[in-house]
Amino acid sequence: MDIYRIRRRYTVKYINLDIGICTKGKNRYTEGKMIVKEITIRNPQGLQSKCAAIFIQKATGYKANIWISKGERKANGKSLLGVLSLAIGKDSVISLSAEGEDEAEAVSELESYLLADAGETV
């Protein structure tokens, strides 16, 4: 019986902590808007390994949450595995979205990187 109570207390604390984090996250951004841009990838190799790694390095420099979606699939723009799992090839249309403090700057820089042949000259 004591073990059940201990587990129950931990569960309640975990749920309360989780709710507190969610509430803090919602209140942190006053605007509550998300910027979304549709981009066509022109790079002959698409957004593969090296280009994706450079994209992620640029994305990690921002505090905003960055997402890439292709079709019905969506991935975190700061995760190499997530970006590569989308299999973004040439002439793929993706949606780049950001939400957070510096969302406008993040989307504009990442959009200009992807439109500039995604690192072909790097």
N, C-alpha and C positions, 0 to 999 in steps of 0.2 A: 504494500500500500504506500509506503514512503517513496519507493522508486517511482511509482505512478505520479505522485504529487510533484516530485522533482522534475520529471519529464514535462509535466503539464506547466510548471512554472517557467521552464526554459522555453517552451513553445510560446507561451503568452509573451514573454520578454522579446522573443524573436519577432513575433508578429507586430508588437508595438514599435520595435526598432524599425522594422520594415515600413510601417505606415509613416513613421516620423521622417524617414529618408524621402519617401514619395512626396510627402507634403512639402518638405523643404525644396525638393526639386521643382515642384510646380510653382512655388512662390518666388524662386530665384530669378526667373525671367519675367519681367513685367509685361512685355508686349504679347507674348504667347503666340506669335506668328512664326511660320516656317517658310523660308525662302526655298523655292523649287525651280530648277532650270532644267530644260531638256537639251541634251547635247548629243550630237552625232559624232562618233569617233572616226577620225579620218586616218589614223595611223595604220599602215599596211599590216602590222602585226597585232593590232588591237591594244588592249590594256593588259599586257602580259608582263610577267616577272619584274624586269628592270623598270619599266614605266610605272607599274603598279607600286613598286617599292618607293620610287621618287614621289608619286602621288601621296602615298601614306605618310612619308616624311613631312611633306608640306601640310597635310591635313592634321597631323599631330601637333603642329605648332599653334593650333587654335583651340580655344576653350569650348567652342560650339560643338554640339553633337552633329556629326556629318554622316549622311546615309546615301548609298548609291542603290538604285533599283533598275533592274532590266526585266521587262515583262512583269511577271507577278512576283519575282524574287527580289528580296531586299537584303542588303548587307551593310554592316558598319564600315564607313569609309576610312576608319583608322585601323582596320584589321586586314592584314595581308591575305590570310586564308579566306576571309569573307569576300574580298574583292576578286581574288583569283577564282573563287567558286562560281562567280557569275559568268565566267567564260565570255568576256566582252571582246568581240572580234571587230574587224574592220566594218564600217558602216552600221554598227550597232547603235541604237538609240537608247540612251540611258537617262535617268532622272537623277540629278544631283540635288540633294536637299540638306539644309542646315538649320539648326535651331539653337540659339544661345546668344551670348553677349556679343560676339564678333561674327555673327552669321553672314552679314553682307560682305565683309572683307574676305571671309573664307570662301564663299561661293564665287566671288569675282576672281580671286586668284586661282582657285582650282579649275574654274571654267576656262580661264585664259591658258592654263597649262594644258588642259585636255584639247583645246582647239588649236594649239600650236604644235600639232603632230605628237603630242605627249612624249616629249623628251627625245625625239629623233636626233636633235642637234647636240644633246648633252654628251 
